[in-house]
Amino acid sequence: MAKTLRVGIIGAGGIARGAHLPNYLKCGDKVKIVAVADVVQETANKLAEDFDIPHVFMSYEEMFENVEIDAVSICVPNKFHYNATITALRAGCHVLCEKPPAMSVNEAEEMRKEAEKAGKILTYGFHFRHAPQVEALKRFVEAGELGDIYATRVTAMRRRGIPGWGVFTNKELQGGGPLIDIGVHMLDTALYLMGYPEVDTVFGVTYQKLGTKQGVGLMGQWDYENFSVEDMARGMITFKNGSSLILESAFAANVEKADEMNVSLMGDRGGAELFPLTLFQEKHGTLVDITPVHLPKKGFHELELERFVNACLDGTQPISTPEQGVIIQQIINGLYESAEKGEAVKVSESVEI
Ligand SMILES: NC(=O)c1ccc[n+]([C@@H]2O[C@H](COP(=O)([O-])OP(=O)(O)OC[C@H]3O[C@@H](n4cnc5c(N)ncnc54)[C@H](O)[C@@H]3O)[C@@H](O)[C@H]2O)c1
C-alpha cells in the first residue's frame, strides 16, 4: 500500500462535509481526497470546490471506473449503503460506511462476506466508540471494575429533534426513524462496552404520535405530511449470557431534556453512566462515585477518521467490525419486526465475532 491513501467520497451531504472531510484533512500527507460522487451534481461540485477535490462524478460506479482509489467514505442515505459498499469492495477499496450498516440483516451479512472475500477493511461510522468517556470506561470494564454486567440501559431521546433536512423521516430511504438513526449509536456503544454478547430475544414497540403533526422543531422544521418513520421506539433485548438491555429512543417526546444520549451499565461489582462518566461502587462499607478529573480532548470523529486511515495503511481492522455490524442489524431489524408483530422475536442466527 502506498504511503498516501487515495480516498473517494460517496455522498457529499451533511456528514461528509461536517465530519469526514475536515478530519481526513487533519491526516495531512497520509491522505489525498481524489474524488467525490453524489447523485446531485451541484452538491458534489460544491464539496469539490470547498475541499479542493480534483474529480467529481454523479455516480460512484463511474468514479471507480475512472480514478484509482484505495478507500472510500460512504455517506449516502441508509438504503444505498449496501450497494455502495459492495461496489467499493469489488473495486478493491477499503470502506468506512456510515451507520447503520444497512437496511437488513441479509445486506449486512453480504457486506461482511464481500469484505472477507476482497480482503479489505469494512468498518462502520460508530464514532461514539472513540469518545474519551467510552475509551476510559472500556478499560474499567475490562479490568473487572463492574464485575458481571447484567443490566444495561440505552437512551437516545430528543424532545423535538426531528431532523428538518435530509431523508431521516423517510422509511423507504432510511429503514426507520430514531431507532436506526440515533438509537443505533448508543446501542452499539453499550454492546461494545458489554463485549458484544450473543443476542437471544428482542421485544420492541414503536410509536408515531408527534412526527405526523406540525410542531416546534428544535432541529429545523420537519416535513410532518411525509413523516413515515416511528417517532419513538422502546425495546428490550436479552442475551444468551443472561444479561438484558432496555432501550429508549425518540426524535420527539414530551420529556425535559432537548437531547439525551447515554448508556448505563449495572454490574455486580459496580455500575457506570457514560455522560458524564461516573462509576458507582461500594467500597469498604461506603457507597462511592468515581469521576475522572481529566479526559483526552481529541474529538471522536477526528479519532475515527485518523484510525481508519492508519488501519488502511497498516492493513489492520478498526474496532468496529463487519461481524458486529451484522449483530446490530439483527437487533435493529428484530426490534422493528417485533413491534410490527406485537410479540418478542428470537434472534436465531448467531454470529462469530
Ligand atoms: N455518524 C453520525 O453521527 C452521522 C450523522 C449524520 C448522518 N449519518 C449517516 O450518514 C449518512 C448520510 O447522512 P447525511 O446526514 O450526510 O445525509 P444528507 O442527506 O445530508 O447527504 C446524503 C447525500 O447523499 C447523496 N446521495 C443520495 N443517494 C446517492 C447515491 N446513490 N449515490 C451518491 N450519492 C447519493 C445525496 O444527494 C446527499 O447529498 C446516513 O446513512 C446517516 O445515517 C451519520
The ligand as an SDF file (V2000), in Angstrom:
LIG
                    3D

 44 48  0  0  0  0  0  0  0  0999 V2000
  -22.1480    9.2520   12.4280 N   0  0  0  0  0  0  0  0  0  0  0  0
  -23.1290   10.1300   12.5980 C   0  0  0  0  0  0  0  0  0  0  0  0
  -23.3710   10.6510   13.6780 O   0  0  0  0  0  0  0  0  0  0  0  0
  -23.9850   10.5020   11.4440 C   0  0  0  0  0  0  0  0  0  0  0  0
  -24.5930   11.7700   11.4010 C   0  0  0  0  0  0  0  0  0  0  0  0
  -25.3720   12.0870   10.3050 C   0  0  0  0  0  0  0  0  0  0  0  0
  -25.5840   11.1580    9.2950 C   0  0  0  0  0  0  0  0  0  0  0  0
  -25.0000    9.9260    9.3750 N   0  0  0  0  0  0  0  0  0  0  0  0
  -25.2370    8.9160    8.3310 C   0  0  0  0  0  0  0  0  0  0  0  0
  -24.6430    9.3600    7.1130 O   0  0  0  0  0  0  0  0  0  0  0  0
  -25.4630    9.0350    6.0090 C   0  0  0  0  0  0  0  0  0  0  0  0
  -25.7600   10.2940    5.2310 C   0  0  0  0  0  0  0  0  0  0  0  0
  -26.3680   11.2410    6.0890 O   0  0  0  0  0  0  0  0  0  0  0  0
  -26.2300   12.8220    5.8460 P   0  0  0  0  0  0  0  0  0  0  0  0
  -26.6810   13.4700    7.0920 O   0  0  0  0  0  0  0  0  0  0  0  0
  -24.9160   13.1800    5.2960 O   0  0  0  0  0  0  0  0  0  0  0  0
  -27.3660   12.9880    4.7310 O   0  0  0  0  0  0  0  0  0  0  0  0
  -27.5030   14.1050    3.6210 P   0  0  0  0  0  0  0  0  0  0  0  0
  -28.8960   13.9990    3.1060 O   0  0  0  0  0  0  0  0  0  0  0  0
  -27.0270   15.4190    4.1400 O   0  0  0  0  0  0  0  0  0  0  0  0
  -26.4570   13.6470    2.4730 O   0  0  0  0  0  0  0  0  0  0  0  0
  -26.6090   12.4760    1.7220 C   0  0  0  0  0  0  0  0  0  0  0  0
  -26.0390   12.7380    0.3290 C   0  0  0  0  0  0  0  0  0  0  0  0
  -26.0510   11.5250   -0.4180 O   0  0  0  0  0  0  0  0  0  0  0  0
  -26.4170   11.8360   -1.7590 C   0  0  0  0  0  0  0  0  0  0  0  0
  -26.8910   10.5970   -2.3800 N   0  0  0  0  0  0  0  0  0  0  0  0
  -28.0970   10.0040   -2.2590 C   0  0  0  0  0  0  0  0  0  0  0  0
  -28.1230    8.8430   -2.9550 N   0  0  0  0  0  0  0  0  0  0  0  0
  -26.8890    8.7160   -3.5170 C   0  0  0  0  0  0  0  0  0  0  0  0
  -26.3040    7.7280   -4.3380 C   0  0  0  0  0  0  0  0  0  0  0  0
  -26.9610    6.6260   -4.7030 N   0  0  0  0  0  0  0  0  0  0  0  0
  -25.0270    7.9240   -4.7540 N   0  0  0  0  0  0  0  0  0  0  0  0
  -24.3360    9.0320   -4.4000 C   0  0  0  0  0  0  0  0  0  0  0  0
  -24.8570    9.9960   -3.6150 N   0  0  0  0  0  0  0  0  0  0  0  0
  -26.1160    9.8360   -3.1820 C   0  0  0  0  0  0  0  0  0  0  0  0
  -27.4470   12.9310   -1.6160 C   0  0  0  0  0  0  0  0  0  0  0  0
  -27.6020   13.6580   -2.8120 O   0  0  0  0  0  0  0  0  0  0  0  0
  -26.8660   13.7590   -0.4710 C   0  0  0  0  0  0  0  0  0  0  0  0
  -26.0160   14.7910   -0.9450 O   0  0  0  0  0  0  0  0  0  0  0  0
  -26.7000    8.3190    6.5770 C   0  0  0  0  0  0  0  0  0  0  0  0
  -26.5160    6.9320    6.4900 O   0  0  0  0  0  0  0  0  0  0  0  0
  -26.7140    8.7250    8.0500 C   0  0  0  0  0  0  0  0  0  0  0  0
  -27.2530    7.7350    8.9020 O   0  0  0  0  0  0  0  0  0  0  0  0
  -24.2000    9.6070   10.4180 C   0  0  0  0  0  0  0  0  0  0  0  0
  1  2  1  0
  2  3  2  0
  2  4  1  0
  4  5  1  0
  4 44  2  0
  5  6  2  0
  6  7  1  0
  7  8  2  0
  8  9  1  0
  8 44  1  0
  9 10  1  0
  9 42  1  0
 10 11  1  0
 11 12  1  0
 11 40  1  0
 12 13  1  0
 13 14  1  0
 14 15  2  0
 14 16  1  0
 14 17  1  0
 17 18  1  0
 18 19  2  0
 18 20  1  0
 18 21  1  0
 21 22  1  0
 22 23  1  0
 23 24  1  0
 23 38  1  0
 24 25  1  0
 25 26  1  0
 25 36  1  0
 26 27  1  0
 26 35  1  0
 27 28  2  0
 28 29  1  0
 29 30  1  0
 29 35  2  0
 30 31  1  0
 30 32  2  0
 32 33  1  0
 33 34  2  0
 34 35  1  0
 36 37  1  0
 36 38  1  0
 38 39  1  0
 40 41  1  0
 40 42  1  0
 42 43  1  0
M  CHG  2   8   1  16  -1
M  END
$$$$
